[in-house]
């Protein structure tokens, strides 16, 4: 069941990235640092502190030597890290796509304002 969930999350991320008019993978990856920096500074209101904490927890779990399922159990031990990695990347890609669209809307509004 967990494999199906990871596969579904991967498929949703792929579909979102490959949608016509949607920001591409490279654009989303480049936007991640700006998005995270903006969210931490409070400049980007659509990514809350709770989401940032979940992203940090996911990253800490991946790089931490302590796992729910030890890595020495070959096959099984790495699957949990991979599942967290898939969740983290699909969440970050989705959030960064929304961030890029938010940036574009902001730029459009800036250009539409009449100059004094």
C-alpha positions as CSV (number, residue, x, y, z in Angstrom):
1,X,0.0,0.0,0.0
2,X,2.8,2.4,0.8
3,X,4.4,1.8,-2.6
4,X,1.2,2.7,-4.3
5,X,1.1,5.9,-2.3
6,X,4.6,6.8,-3.3
7,X,3.9,5.9,-6.9
8,X,0.8,8.1,-6.9
9,X,2.7,11.1,-5.4
10,X,5.4,10.7,-8.0
11,X,2.8,10.5,-10.8
12,X,1.0,13.6,-9.5
13,X,4.3,15.6,-9.3
14,X,5.2,14.5,-12.9
15,X,1.7,15.5,-14.2
16,X,1.9,18.9,-12.5
17,X,5.4,19.6,-13.8
18,X,4.6,18.5,-17.3
19,X,1.3,20.5,-17.6
20,X,1.3,23.0,-20.5
21,X,1.9,26.5,-19.2
22,X,3.1,25.2,-15.9
23,X,6.6,26.0,-14.6
24,X,9.0,23.3,-15.7
25,X,11.2,21.2,-13.5
26,X,14.3,23.3,-13.8
27,X,12.4,26.5,-13.1
28,X,10.9,24.9,-10.0
29,X,14.2,23.7,-8.8
30,X,15.8,27.1,-9.2
31,X,12.9,28.8,-7.4
32,X,13.1,26.5,-4.3
33,X,15.8,28.6,-2.5
34,X,14.0,31.9,-3.2
35,X,10.7,30.3,-2.0
36,X,12.2,29.0,1.2
37,X,14.1,32.3,1.9
38,X,10.9,34.3,1.2
39,X,8.8,32.1,3.5
40,X,11.3,32.3,6.3
41,X,11.5,36.1,6.0
42,X,7.7,36.3,5.8
43,X,7.7,37.8,2.3
44,X,5.9,34.7,0.8
45,X,2.6,34.2,2.7
46,X,1.5,31.0,1.0
47,X,4.0,28.7,2.7
48,X,3.4,28.5,6.5
49,X,5.8,27.8,9.3
50,X,4.1,24.4,9.8
51,X,5.0,23.4,6.2
52,X,8.5,24.7,6.6
53,X,8.9,22.6,9.8
54,X,7.6,19.5,7.9
55,X,10.1,20.1,5.1
56,X,12.9,20.4,7.7
57,X,11.8,17.3,9.5
58,X,11.7,15.3,6.3
59,X,15.2,16.5,5.4
60,X,16.4,15.7,8.9
61,X,14.9,12.2,8.7
62,X,16.6,11.5,5.3
63,X,20.1,12.6,6.5
64,X,19.8,11.4,10.0
65,X,21.6,8.1,10.9
66,X,18.6,7.2,13.1
67,X,15.7,5.7,11.2
68,X,12.4,4.1,11.9
69,X,13.6,1.1,9.9
70,X,17.4,0.6,10.2
71,X,19.3,0.8,6.9
72,X,21.1,-2.4,7.6
73,X,17.9,-4.3,6.9
74,X,18.7,-4.4,3.2
75,X,15.9,-3.5,0.9
76,X,13.4,-2.5,3.7
77,X,15.7,0.0,5.5
78,X,16.2,2.2,2.5
79,X,12.5,2.2,1.4
80,X,11.4,4.4,4.3
81,X,14.1,7.0,3.4
82,X,13.1,6.8,-0.2
83,X,9.4,7.3,0.7
84,X,10.2,10.4,2.7
85,X,12.4,11.7,-0.1
86,X,9.6,11.2,-2.7
87,X,7.1,13.0,-0.4
88,X,9.6,15.8,0.2
89,X,10.5,16.4,-3.4
90,X,6.9,16.2,-4.7
91,X,5.8,18.6,-1.9
92,X,8.7,21.0,-2.7
93,X,8.1,20.8,-6.5
94,X,4.4,21.5,-6.0
95,X,5.1,24.4,-3.6
96,X,7.8,25.9,-5.8
97,X,5.5,25.7,-8.8
98,X,2.9,27.7,-6.9
99,X,5.7,30.1,-5.9
100,X,6.8,30.7,-9.5
101,X,3.2,31.4,-10.5
102,X,2.8,33.8,-7.5
103,X,6.0,35.6,-8.6
104,X,4.7,35.9,-12.2
105,X,1.4,37.4,-10.9
106,X,3.3,39.8,-8.7
107,X,5.4,41.0,-11.7
108,X,2.3,41.4,-13.8
109,X,0.7,43.5,-11.2
110,X,3.8,45.6,-10.9
111,X,3.8,46.3,-14.7
112,X,0.1,47.1,-14.7
113,X,0.3,49.9,-12.1
114,X,0.2,53.4,-13.6
115,X,3.4,55.4,-13.2
116,X,3.1,58.7,-11.5
